[in-house]
Amino acid sequence: MVKRLISLMLMAFMCISMIAGCSGNKASESTTSVQTTTADTDAADNTNTSDEPKPVTITVSNWPKGDDEANTKLYAQYVETMKQKYPYITIQGEEWSYDVNSFLPKAASGQLPNLYDTYFTEASKIIEGGYSADITDIVKKYNYDKTMNPDMLALVTKDNRYYGLPQGGYTVGLMYNVNVFKEAGLLDEKGVPKFPRTYDELAQTAQIIKQKTGKPGFFFPTKNNQGGWMFMNIAWAYGAEFEKKVDGKWKAVFNSPEAVAALQYVKDLKWKYDVLPENNLVEVADLMGLMGTDQVGMAFGALGWVPMIITNTKMSKDAIAMSQNPAGPKGVATVLGGSIFMFAPQSTPEQLDACIKWLEVSKGFSPIVTDEMKQNFEATAKINNEQGLVVGPHDMRVWVDPERVAAEDEILKKYQNVNMDLWNDYVNNSTKGMRPEEPVLAQELYKTLDTAIQSVLTDKNADPQEILNRLVETFQRDYLDKVAQ
């Protein structure tokens, strides 16, 4: 779902994206526009020769807020570097970040930043709506089609044309509170939680935690689309499918025996094993509070959530661990999520190229090892280390060049501040069973599945088959039947 959540974070290692409107656009009243560099356009026009680039202005979203001193200082350095390297480019920063509710009005009125970021789940809707520029020429010019993670690049491709650039990806794993596992006697000789390898083992481990500590052994979200999102990990591992294209039309198929068994498992966590929080209406924000104050043992999680947990609850970075997901009857499955850079459709070729130059300077966004790449990556690692955040583990790689990967690893090792035994199971195995989110109306699907999860957690007599039969019919009628095939 990457989701409103990743808005909530985004991700200590994938500094949030940027960008904004094209020349002639005005920022909407709900956004803050900050002029960060200026160019003397008249002077540039007077001295410009046919060989010199013409002045160009781009807008960048997700600009640091004024109270974020560390990143404000960092962005000022990026702006200064841009000014020295590319004096013809003017950068305007907006604090606006992607939001489902504000995006469409902004897009329809032509006020999208030249460069903005969004989530994997939103890519197809944005591309279908014509709200991101075709950047195929840029992708080929910079060889991104040969140097980026192909699984991620495929998410912004339609009819062999490219409409965005992956910013970063992640997969869902299991998150652990080390203090709670210690209290329950569930640490190994190295002080590492005994990771459950199957969903049956997860339920048994959660039971031990509840019996030994009185605390919920497992947290499962149920609202704001998050329950449906996390349900994917279990359902896929049970062999369930959700959407299929049959005779050219999308069909809802999540009332299969496999899906019913997965929903029964969630129900059992409540009524058979009694390992969930008493409150049946919870979301990831609730998890962060519980995990950070030693009030829950395990939960599905993403590496990008960890900085928020530590920052908001003052949790020790050494009290958290992660592993790959457990296996179900059909093996391991994990949801692939992440964020992407997209570009206002009215952007000129010159603005698109300026956006790439900004990404190279501010994000080290390059398939090869450059000074900017190393400086950016190291600055992020250094700040995270100084703030007591976790440094060492990493999410999915955007770039596949071995030299680039080695350079990242060298910097992470330099600033590493955690015991990697707590993280290696996730880092080394998190892409096993990786699956992208459903291709059609994923957020609406999650919302529908929230209803199923709430039903089985609030009613001991709820029938998973009956619930899913009803919701398949509803989702088909209200959503899939209205999708242009």
N, C-alpha and C positions, 0 to 999 in steps of 0.2 A: 504494500500500500504505500508506498513511500511518501505520499501520504501526508496527511496533515502532520504526522509525527516528525517527519524529517524536517518540516518547517520548524517544529518544536526544538530541533537540535542544531542543525546539520553540521556536521559530523566532525568532530575535532580534527580529523585527518583530512577531511575534504572541505576545507574552508568554503563557506557558502559562496555561491556564484555572484554574478554582478550584472548589471547593465541596464540599459535603458534607452530611452526614446530617440527617435531619429530626428535629424534636423527638421525644424519646422513644427515638431510636436510640442505640446504643452503638457506638463505633468498634471494629472488629475488632482483635485483638491484634497484627496485622501492620502497623497504621497508628499514626501518632502524631497525637494530637488536641491542639490548642493552643487554649485559650480566649483570644481576643484582645480581646474587649470583654465587659463585664458590664452587665447592666441590673438595677436593683433592681425585680424583678417585683412584690413586695408593694407597694412604694410606688406603682408605676405603676398597679396595680389599684385602690389607694385613691383616686387622683386622676383616674383615667380618666373621661372623659365620653363620651357617645354619639357625639360628633363627633371624638374622638381615636382614632388607631389603637391596637389592642391590642398588647401586647408579642409579638414573634415572634422565633424563633431559627432561623438557617439555618447549615448547615455547607458549607464551601467546600473543594474538593480542590486539589491542586497548590500547597499553601502552601510558600513558600520554606523551604529547609532552613536550619538555624542557622548554617552556615558561609558562606551566601550573604549577606554583609553588605549589599551594595548593595540587593538586592531585599527583604531583611528590613526595612531602613529604609524603603523605598518602601511596602511593605505596611502598615507602622505608620502612615504618613501617610494611607493610604487608610482605615484603620480609624478614625483620628481624624476624618477628614472625614465618614465615615458616622455617627459618634457625634454630630457637631454637626448634621448635616442630618436624620438619622433616628434620634433617641435611643431609639425603641421597638424598633429592630432590634439583635439581638445576633449577632455573627459568630463562628463557631467554625471554625478552620482545621485542615485535615488535610494532611499531606505525601503521602498516598496519591495516586497517579496511575493512570490507566487501564492495565491490563495484562490481556491475554487470559486468563491463568491465574488471576488473583485476582478478576477481575470477577464471574464467575458465582457463586462462593460468597458473595461480598459482596452481590450482587443477590438471590440466593435467600433469604438470611437477613435481608433488609430493612434492610441497613446501608449502602446507597448514600448518598453525600452528596446534599443537596438539589440541589447544582449540581456537575456533574462534566463532564470533557471526554473525547472519544474521537475516533476517526478516521472519515473518510467511509466506509471499507469496513465499519465495524462498525454503521453506522446501521440498516440493514435488519434485521440480526439482533436488535439491541436493541429496535427497534420491534415486531418480530414476537413477541419474548419478553415484551413488556409491561413492559420495564424503564426506560421513560422516560415521563414524564407527557405527556398531551395538553395542549399549551400554546396551542391555537388562539385562545382568548379573549385571552391575553396578546399574541400576535402581532398580532391585529387592534386591540387597545387601543392599542398603541404604533406602529401603522402599519408594522410590519416587512414585512408582505406587499407593501407598495408601495415600500419604500425599500431593500430588500436585493437583492443580486445574485441574479437569479431562477434562474440555473444552479445556484448553491450551495443556495438555499432548497429547490429541488426534491428535493435529496438527503435532506431530513428531512420530506418530505411523503408521506402515504399516505391515499388516499381523501379528498383535499381537507382533511385535518387535519394539523396541525403538531406535531412531537414533538421539535424541537430548533432551535437557532439556529447558523448557520455562524459559527465563530470566525475562520477565515481559510482561504484556499485558495492553492494553488500548482500550477504545472505543472513537469514535468521538462524540463530543457534540457541542453545540453552545457557541461561545466565544463572550464576550461583552466588549466594551470600556465604562466604567462607566462615564467618563467625557463627552463623546458624548451623552450618554443617559440623563445625567443631563442637558446638553445644550438644548436637545429636549424636556425636561419636562417629561421624561419617567422613573423616579425613583419613587419607592413607599415611604411610610412614613419612612422606615428604611434605605433609600438610596440605595436600591437594584434595579437593572433594572427590569422592568416589562417584564418577560420572555414570548415570544410568545409560545403558546401551539399547534398551528397548522401551516401548511405552509401558509395558507391564512393569519393568524395573523402575520406571519413573514413578508409577503409582505406588509401588512398594516403598521406594525411598521417601516419597512424600509422606506416607503413613508413618514411617519411623520418625521423621521430623516432628510430625504432629504429636505422636505419642511421647517422645522424649522432651519436647520443648513447649508443647501447647500452641505452637505457632502454625499457620498454614504452611504446608509443605510445598504447595504449588500455587501460582497465580495465573489466572486465565482471564483476559479482558473480555468484556461482553457488550460494549456500547461504542458509539461513534465510529462504526465500521471496523473497529479494531478486533472484535471477536471473530468476525468472518475472515478477516485477514490472517489471523493466527491459526484459525481452524484449518486453513489450507495445508499447513505443515503436517497435521495429523491425517487429514482426509486423503491427501495424495499418498502418504505412507501406507494407508489402508487400501489403496488402489482405486480411489474414487476419481471421477471426472466431473466437470462442472458445465462446460459448454462444448458442443460439437457442431460442426457444420454438416448438415444433412441435406442433400439435394440443393445445395446452394443457400440454405437458410440456417441461421443459428438456432440451436435447440438447447434448452436447459435439461441437463441429465443428472442432476445431483440428488436424485431420490433412488439411486442404485443400492443394492445390498451393501456395497463397500462404503458408501456415504452414510448409510444408516448405522453401520457398525462403528464408524468414526464418531458419529454424534452420540451413540450409546456410550462410547468410551468417555466422552466429556461429561455426560450425565453421571456415569459411575464415579467420576472424580468427586462429585458432590454427594451423591446418595449412598454409594457403596464404600468408598474409601474415606470420605469426609476430610479432604485435604485442601479445600479451597477457602478463601476468605468468606466470612459470613455475609458480607455485602455482595449481592449478585449483580449490581450495576456498577462496574468499575472499568477504568481505562488505563492506558499506560502511565498517565500522570499519577494515578494512584499507586501503580507499581513502583514508580521511582521513589515515592515517599516511603513505602513499605520496605523496599530493598535497601534503601539508604539508611534506615533506622533499625536494621536487623529484625524485621517483623515478618519476613517470608523467606523460604528456602530457595525456591527455584522459579524460573519463568522463562518463556520465550523472550529473546532479546536480540538487539543489534549492537554492534560495537559503538555505533554513533550515539547510543543512548547514555553511554557510560559517563561522558563529561558532564551531562546534565545532572545525573544522579550525584556525582561527587560534588559538583558546585552547589547544588541546592540543599543537600543534606549534610555536607561536610563529612561524608563517608570516606574512610581511608581507601586509597587506591589499591592497597594490599588486601582488602577484604572482599574482593570481587573476582570471579573467574568465569570462563566460558568454555563450552565444548560444542561439538557438532550435535545436531539433533539426534534423538533416539530413532531406532528403526521400528517400523510397523510391519504388518504381514507382507507388504510388498517392498520392504526395504526403507532406506532413508530418503526423505524428501525435505526440501527447504525452499522457502520463497526467496526469489531474487528480487531485490529492490535497488533503488538508487536514484540519482538525479542527473539531469542533462541540461546542457546549455542549448537554448534556442534563440532565434533571431527574429526581430520584428520583420514582417513580410515586406514592408515598404523600404527596408534598408537598401542603400545603394551598394554596388560592388565595393566601392571605396570604404564605405562604413563597415561592411563585413570584414574586409581585410584589416581595418583598424581594430575591430573587435578581437581578431585573432592575435594581433600584436599586444593588445592589452592583456589577454589571457596568458600569453607567454611571459610577460613581465610580472603580472600580479599573482598568477597561479603556477608559474613554472610549467605551463601547459605546452609541452613539447615532447615528441617521441624520442628525442635524443637528449643526452646529458649536456646542459648548457649552464652557464654561470647563473642565469636567472632561476633555472629549475632548482639547482642546488641551494641557492640563497633562499628561495621561497620555502622549499621543503625543510631546510634547517631552521629557518625563522619560526615556522609553525611548531616543529618539534621542540625547540628551545622554549617558546612561550608555554606550551603545554606542560613541559617539565617544570618550569618555574612556578606554574599555577597548581602543581600537585596533581595534574591529570595523568592518565595512563599513557605512557610512551613505550612502544615496543611492538605490540600487536598491530596488524594492519588488515584492512578490508581487501576486496578484490582489486587487482591491478587494472588500471585503465590502459597502460602502455605495456607492450609485450617485448620490447627491445631488452635483451639480457643486460646490456651495459646500464641502461636506465634503471632496471630492477636492482642491480647490484649497488648503484649509487644511492637509491632509496634505503636499501638495507643497511648500508654503511652509516648513514645519518641516524637511522632509527637505533642502531646499536650504540652509537655515541651517546644518545640521550635516554637510552632505555632505563626505566626506573621501577620495573616490576619483575617479579619472578615469572619467567616465561613458562614454567611448568603449569601455571594457572591458565595459560592462554594457548599453548601450542596445539592442543586438541582442536580448538576452533580454527586457528590460523591455518593449520595443515590440512584440515578436512572439511572446512565449511562449505566448499562448493560441491561436495558429493550430493548427488540427488537434486542439484540446483534446477529450479524450474521458474520461468518467468510467470508473472501474474496473468490471469485470464485475459484474452485479447479483446473482449467486448464488455464495456460497462463494468469494469472490475469494482469500482467503488460502490455502484448500485448493488452488485452481487454481495459485497461484504455487508452492506446495510441489511439486505434480505437475510443473510445468514446470522447476523446479530439476533434477529428475531427467533431463529431456531435455537440458538444457544441459550438465550434468556428463558425460553419456554422450558427447556429440559432442566435448567438449574433452579427454576422457581416452582416446578410442579413435579413431585416425585412420581406421579402416575402418567406423565406425558409420554406419548408414543412417538419415537423418532421417525418411524416410517410415515405415520399420518402427517406429522409436521412437515416433513420434506416433500411429500406428495402435494400438499397444499401450497407450499412456497414455490415449488417448481412451476405449478400452474400460474401462480401470481407473477413470478419473474418473467415467464414467457409472455404472458399477456401484456403486462405493463411496460416491459423493456425490450426484450428480444424481438417481439413481433413488430416493433416500431423502428428497428434498425434497418437502414438502407443496406440491402444485400449486395 
